[in-house]
């Protein structure tokens, strides 16, 4: 996994956590759901990159 991809994926994951937290704090269910979705998307990207790394070795 390229370092750039790792940073981008972690940033997306952190952004999702922030959205989720703000959504919970403000009782905004839509924002909370968006945050959870962002986190899941980031985790899937990270998993895909790890699989690519396995096959590159």
C-alpha positions in Angstrom: 0.0 0.0 0.0 1.4 3.3 -1.0 2.0 5.7 1.9 -0.3 8.3 0.2 -3.1 5.8 0.2 -2.6 5.0 3.8 -2.8 8.6 4.8 -5.8 9.3 2.6 -7.7 6.3 4.0 -6.9 7.2 7.6 -7.9 10.8 7.0 -11.2 9.6 5.6 -11.7 7.3 8.6 -11.0 10.1 11.0 -13.3 12.4 9.1 -16.0 9.8 9.4 -15.4 9.5 13.2 -15.7 13.3 13.5 -18.9 13.4 11.5 -20.4 10.6 13.6 -19.4 12.3 16.8 -20.9 15.7 15.7 -24.0 13.9 14.5 -24.4 12.2 17.9 -23.8 15.5 19.8 -26.3 17.4 17.7 -28.9 14.6 17.4 -28.4 14.7 13.6 -29.0 11.1 12.5 -28.2 11.8 8.9 -24.7 13.2 9.8 -24.1 10.3 12.1 -25.0 7.8 9.4 -22.7 9.6 6.9 -19.9 9.3 9.4 -20.4 5.6 9.8 -20.6 5.2 6.0 -17.4 7.1 5.5 -15.6 4.9 8.1 -16.9 1.7 6.4 -15.8 2.9 3.0 -12.3 3.7 4.4 -12.0 0.3 6.0 -13.0 -1.4 2.7 -10.4 0.6 0.8 -7.7 -0.3 3.4 -8.6 -4.0 3.0 -8.5 -3.8 -0.8 -5.0 -2.2 -0.6 -3.8 -4.9 1.8 -5.0 -7.6 -0.7 -3.1 -5.8 -3.5 0.0 -5.8 -1.3 -0.2 -9.5 -0.7 -0.3 -10.2 -4.4 2.6 -7.8 -5.2 4.9 -9.7 -2.8 
